[in-house]
Amino acid sequence: MRMRFCQVGLLVCSLSCQSVPPAHIADEQTEAARLWHEGQVRLQQGHAKQALERFEESLALDPELHRNHLSMAAASLEKGDEIGACIHLGCYVDEHPEHWVVRGQYAELLLRLHRVQAARDQFELFGAKAQEAGEEAIPQLVHCHSRLTRIARTQHDYFGEHLHRGIGLYYLACERAKLPDANGELPVEALLFQAAGELALARTLKPNEARPSWFLYQAWTTLSVRHAALQSLRRAYEDAPFSFLTQHEFNSLQLAWMREMRR
């Protein structure tokens, strides 16, 4: 966990520094933006306390300059103030829900601070947004569902534990399929069968939830087990109006159903 937490700090620092403007356009900026830029320079020089002062002044002048919250999170982490960093990351993702990578780091920090339910909620939101990013986000989705599996286990949520383990294994199989040694130490087929087993257990625990059936459809389709895939798709489609799916999952389910009905 310590290594992972260090990575949180490094990533937040990196994100907060990405938009440092060139010096030659400083005259065109507002006073709030100038203070933010000055704080960025202080932060890069290792002066976290001075940086925080500049960010606070900037935010006081322009509360809409939300990048101050990301920079303040980075400076707070530099000072070892995890609670302060968590507050500012929360403010930032509230204003920029599309920045799913930052939300993932916020979820990690909440987990670090033992705010387990809040972390679970943020990982769920993180996973929903990551799905929309496509294949490039698969490694992050594997990690996300690994975290959700762990959280569900600590909360004695057996449905959630099997569901997220199954989804994570499915995404891991998708990631493995892109590698040259796809049938090496962790064969794709074996991962997909493991995923199907976990998802089937989740469906047994909550038979009317669409999510296990939807991912079972994807796993069986990848394994070319068409009869089981179609059964799972039908169950997912019938249960979808009465259970939870992310927007990406719901849209994908509707497209899959229409595609299958045309065959």
Backbone torsions as a table, in degrees:
resi	resn	phi	psi	omega
1	MET	NA	-33.6	-178.7
2	ARG	-62.2	-43.6	179.0
3	MET	-63.0	-43.0	-179.9
4	ARG	-62.2	-39.8	-179.2
5	PHE	-67.4	-38.8	176.0
6	CYS	-60.5	-38.2	178.4
7	GLN	-65.1	-34.5	175.7
8	VAL	-58.2	-49.3	-179.3
9	GLY	-61.3	-43.9	-179.4
10	LEU	-63.8	-41.1	-178.2
11	LEU	-68.9	-42.7	179.3
12	VAL	-62.8	-41.9	177.3
13	CYS	-60.6	-43.9	-179.2
14	SER	-62.4	-45.9	-179.4
15	LEU	-65.0	-38.5	-177.3
16	SER	-71.2	-21.3	-178.5
17	CYS	-96.1	-7.3	-174.7
18	GLN	-64.7	-31.4	-173.7
19	SER	-103.4	25.9	175.7
20	VAL	-66.1	121.3	-175.7
21	PRO	-79.0	154.6	175.6
22	PRO	-61.8	151.2	-176.0
23	ALA	-62.5	-30.1	-173.3
24	HIS	-71.2	-12.7	177.7
25	ILE	-104.2	7.9	-176.8
26	ALA	-59.9	-36.1	-177.6
27	ASP	-65.0	-22.2	-177.6
28	GLU	-85.5	-4.9	-174.2
29	GLN	-92.4	159.8	173.0
30	THR	-71.7	166.3	177.9
31	GLU	-61.2	-38.2	178.7
32	ALA	-62.2	-42.8	179.5
33	ALA	-67.5	-35.5	178.3
34	ARG	-64.1	-41.4	178.9
35	LEU	-65.5	-39.6	177.2
36	TRP	-61.1	-44.7	179.7
37	HIS	-62.2	-40.8	177.9
38	GLU	-63.0	-39.6	177.0
39	GLY	-63.5	-38.8	177.4
40	GLN	-60.0	-42.7	178.9
41	VAL	-62.7	-44.8	178.3
42	ARG	-60.7	-40.9	-179.1
43	LEU	-64.6	-43.1	179.3
44	GLN	-66.2	-25.3	177.7
45	GLN	-84.0	-4.8	178.4
46	GLY	91.2	13.4	-179.2
47	HIS	-102.5	75.8	-172.6
48	ALA	-64.5	-39.2	-178.2
49	LYS	-64.4	-46.2	178.3
50	GLN	-64.1	-37.9	178.5
51	ALA	-61.2	-45.3	-179.9
52	LEU	-59.8	-39.4	179.2
53	GLU	-61.2	-42.5	179.3
54	ARG	-66.1	-41.8	-179.4
55	PHE	-64.5	-39.3	179.5
56	GLU	-65.0	-42.0	177.0
57	GLU	-63.0	-42.5	179.7
58	SER	-61.9	-44.9	-177.7
59	LEU	-67.9	-34.7	177.7
60	ALA	-64.2	-36.1	179.0
61	LEU	-75.5	-35.3	-177.1
62	ASP	-142.8	89.7	-179.4
63	PRO	-62.1	-15.8	179.3
64	GLU	-84.4	-5.6	179.1
65	LEU	-83.8	77.3	-168.0
66	HIS	-68.0	-20.7	-179.7
67	ARG	-63.1	-17.7	174.4
68	ASN	-59.3	-36.8	-178.9
69	HIS	-64.7	-40.0	178.5
70	LEU	-65.5	-42.4	178.9
71	SER	-67.0	-37.6	178.7
72	MET	-67.9	-33.4	174.9
73	ALA	-63.3	-42.9	179.7
74	ALA	-63.9	-43.4	179.9
75	ALA	-66.6	-38.5	178.5
76	SER	-63.8	-41.4	177.1
77	LEU	-63.8	-37.9	178.1
78	GLU	-61.4	-33.8	178.9
79	LYS	-84.4	-8.6	-177.2
80	GLY	86.0	13.7	179.9
81	ASP	-93.2	86.4	-176.7
82	GLU	-68.9	-37.2	-179.0
83	ILE	-65.9	-44.7	177.7
84	GLY	-60.8	-43.6	178.9
85	ALA	-60.7	-40.5	-179.3
86	CYS	-63.7	-41.9	179.2
87	ILE	-60.8	-45.5	-176.9
88	HIS	-71.8	-36.1	175.2
89	LEU	-63.7	-39.4	177.3
90	GLY	-61.8	-42.8	177.5
91	CYS	-62.5	-39.7	-177.0
92	TYR	-67.2	-47.6	-177.4
93	VAL	-71.4	-24.2	174.0
94	ASP	-63.4	-36.0	-179.4
95	GLU	-86.3	-25.0	-177.4
96	HIS	-131.0	69.7	-178.3
97	PRO	-63.4	-18.8	179.8
98	GLU	-73.9	-15.7	-178.9
99	HIS	-85.6	75.9	-171.9
100	TRP	-68.9	-27.6	178.2
101	VAL	-64.1	-43.1	177.4
102	VAL	-63.9	-38.7	178.6
103	ARG	-61.0	-37.4	177.5
104	GLY	-61.5	-40.2	178.3
105	GLN	-69.9	-34.5	174.5
106	TYR	-61.9	-44.1	178.2
107	ALA	-61.2	-42.2	178.6
108	GLU	-60.6	-42.2	-178.1
109	LEU	-69.5	-38.6	175.5
110	LEU	-59.8	-41.8	179.0
111	LEU	-65.0	-40.3	177.4
112	ARG	-58.5	-35.8	-178.5
113	LEU	-88.8	10.0	177.4
114	HIS	64.4	24.8	173.4
115	ARG	-92.9	74.8	-164.5
116	VAL	-66.1	-46.8	-178.1
117	GLN	-66.1	-41.0	178.0
118	ALA	-63.1	-39.6	177.1
119	ALA	-62.6	-42.4	179.2
120	ARG	-60.1	-44.7	179.8
121	ASP	-60.3	-41.9	-178.2
122	GLN	-71.6	-36.5	175.9
123	PHE	-64.8	-36.5	177.3
124	GLU	-63.1	-45.4	178.0
125	LEU	-65.3	-40.0	177.8
126	PHE	-59.4	-46.4	-179.1
127	GLY	-64.1	-38.8	179.9
128	ALA	-63.1	-42.1	179.2
129	LYS	-73.0	-36.6	-179.7
130	ALA	-63.3	-35.3	178.1
131	GLN	-56.9	-35.8	-177.3
132	GLU	-72.2	-15.3	-178.9
133	ALA	-82.4	-9.8	176.5
134	GLY	84.9	-157.9	-172.2
135	GLU	-61.5	-30.2	-177.2
136	GLU	-63.7	-20.0	-177.6
137	ALA	-94.8	2.4	-175.9
138	ILE	-58.8	-44.2	177.9
139	PRO	-58.0	-39.1	178.2
140	GLN	-67.3	-34.0	177.9
141	LEU	-68.8	-37.7	175.6
142	VAL	-59.0	-47.5	-179.7
143	HIS	-64.3	-43.1	-179.1
144	CYS	-57.8	-48.4	-176.9
145	HIS	-74.2	-23.5	171.1
146	SER	-64.7	-43.8	177.1
147	ARG	-64.1	-43.4	-179.4
148	LEU	-66.1	-33.3	175.6
149	THR	-63.2	-46.1	-179.7
150	ARG	-62.4	-44.3	-179.6
151	ILE	-64.5	-44.6	179.2
152	ALA	-59.5	-38.7	179.6
153	ARG	-63.8	-42.5	-180.0
154	THR	-67.4	-26.6	-179.9
155	GLN	-93.6	6.1	-179.4
156	HIS	57.9	34.5	176.8
157	ASP	-96.2	90.9	-172.9
158	TYR	-70.3	-34.0	175.4
159	PHE	-61.7	-50.6	-179.8
160	GLY	-61.5	-38.1	179.9
161	GLU	-62.1	-49.3	-179.5
162	HIS	-68.6	-39.7	-179.4
163	LEU	-60.4	-53.7	-174.5
164	HIS	-71.2	-32.1	174.6
165	ARG	-65.0	-42.1	179.0
166	GLY	-63.5	-44.3	178.9
167	ILE	-64.7	-42.7	178.7
168	GLY	-61.1	-41.7	177.3
169	LEU	-65.0	-37.3	177.5
170	TYR	-62.5	-47.9	179.6
171	TYR	-65.4	-35.2	177.4
172	LEU	-63.4	-39.9	176.9
173	ALA	-62.9	-40.1	177.4
174	CYS	-62.0	-40.0	179.3
175	GLU	-69.2	-41.7	179.9
176	ARG	-64.2	-33.7	-177.4
177	ALA	-62.9	-21.3	-179.2
178	LYS	-85.1	-9.1	-176.0
179	LEU	-88.9	153.7	179.1
180	PRO	-60.8	-34.7	-179.4
181	ASP	-102.2	54.1	-175.7
182	ALA	-59.2	-25.2	179.6
183	ASN	-107.4	28.4	-178.9
184	GLY	-81.7	-127.2	-173.5
185	GLU	-63.4	-35.6	177.6
186	LEU	-119.4	82.3	-176.9
187	PRO	-59.8	139.3	-178.6
188	VAL	-57.4	-44.2	-177.8
189	GLU	-60.9	-43.0	179.6
190	ALA	-63.4	-41.2	178.7
191	LEU	-63.0	-39.6	179.8
192	LEU	-67.1	-38.1	176.9
193	PHE	-67.5	-39.0	176.0
194	GLN	-62.5	-43.2	178.3
195	ALA	-59.7	-46.0	-179.5
196	ALA	-60.7	-39.2	179.1
197	GLY	-63.5	-44.2	179.3
198	GLU	-66.3	-42.7	-179.2
199	LEU	-66.7	-36.2	176.6
200	ALA	-64.5	-39.2	176.4
201	LEU	-63.5	-42.6	178.6
202	ALA	-61.0	-42.1	-179.9
203	ARG	-66.2	-33.6	176.6
204	THR	-64.0	-38.6	-178.5
205	LEU	-72.0	-34.6	178.0
206	LYS	-136.6	84.5	-171.3
207	PRO	-63.1	-22.2	-175.2
208	ASN	-99.7	7.7	176.2
209	GLU	-85.3	131.5	-175.6
210	ALA	-77.1	-26.5	-170.5
211	ARG	-63.3	-46.4	177.2
212	PRO	-58.9	-41.0	-179.2
213	SER	-65.9	-37.4	-179.7
214	TRP	-64.2	-44.6	179.6
215	PHE	-74.3	-28.4	171.9
216	LEU	-62.9	-41.7	176.6
217	TYR	-56.4	-44.5	-178.4
218	GLN	-67.6	-40.7	179.3
219	ALA	-65.4	-47.8	-179.3
220	TRP	-66.1	-34.4	177.4
221	THR	-64.5	-43.3	178.7
222	THR	-64.3	-33.1	178.5
223	LEU	-83.6	-1.7	-179.1
224	SER	62.4	32.3	174.3
225	VAL	-98.4	83.0	-166.0
226	ARG	-66.5	-41.4	-177.8
227	HIS	-61.1	-48.0	179.5
228	ALA	-64.6	-36.8	179.5
229	ALA	-62.5	-46.4	-178.4
230	LEU	-66.6	-38.1	176.3
231	GLN	-60.6	-44.0	-179.7
232	SER	-66.9	-39.7	178.7
233	LEU	-62.3	-44.5	-179.9
234	ARG	-61.4	-43.9	179.8
235	ARG	-63.5	-42.5	179.4
236	ALA	-61.6	-43.5	-178.3
237	TYR	-64.6	-41.3	-178.9
238	GLU	-70.6	-33.7	-177.4
239	ASP	-87.7	-16.7	-173.4
240	ALA	-54.7	-41.0	-177.6
241	PRO	-67.1	-15.7	-172.9
242	PHE	-116.6	10.1	-178.1
243	SER	-145.0	177.5	-174.2
244	PHE	-88.7	132.8	166.0
245	LEU	-139.4	147.8	171.1
246	THR	-66.1	163.3	179.7
247	GLN	-60.3	-39.7	179.5
248	HIS	-65.0	-41.6	178.9
249	GLU	-65.5	-42.1	-179.5
250	PHE	-63.2	-46.1	179.8
251	ASN	-63.4	-42.2	-179.8
252	SER	-65.6	-38.1	177.4
253	LEU	-62.3	-44.6	-179.9
254	GLN	-62.7	-41.3	179.1
255	LEU	-65.5	-42.1	179.8
256	ALA	-63.8	-41.2	179.7
257	TRP	-62.9	-46.0	179.8
258	MET	-63.6	-38.4	179.1
259	ARG	-64.2	-44.4	-179.6
260	GLU	-67.7	-34.8	-179.0
261	MET	-69.5	-22.5	179.1
262	ARG	-80.1	-16.6	-176.3
263	ARG	-73.0	NA	NA
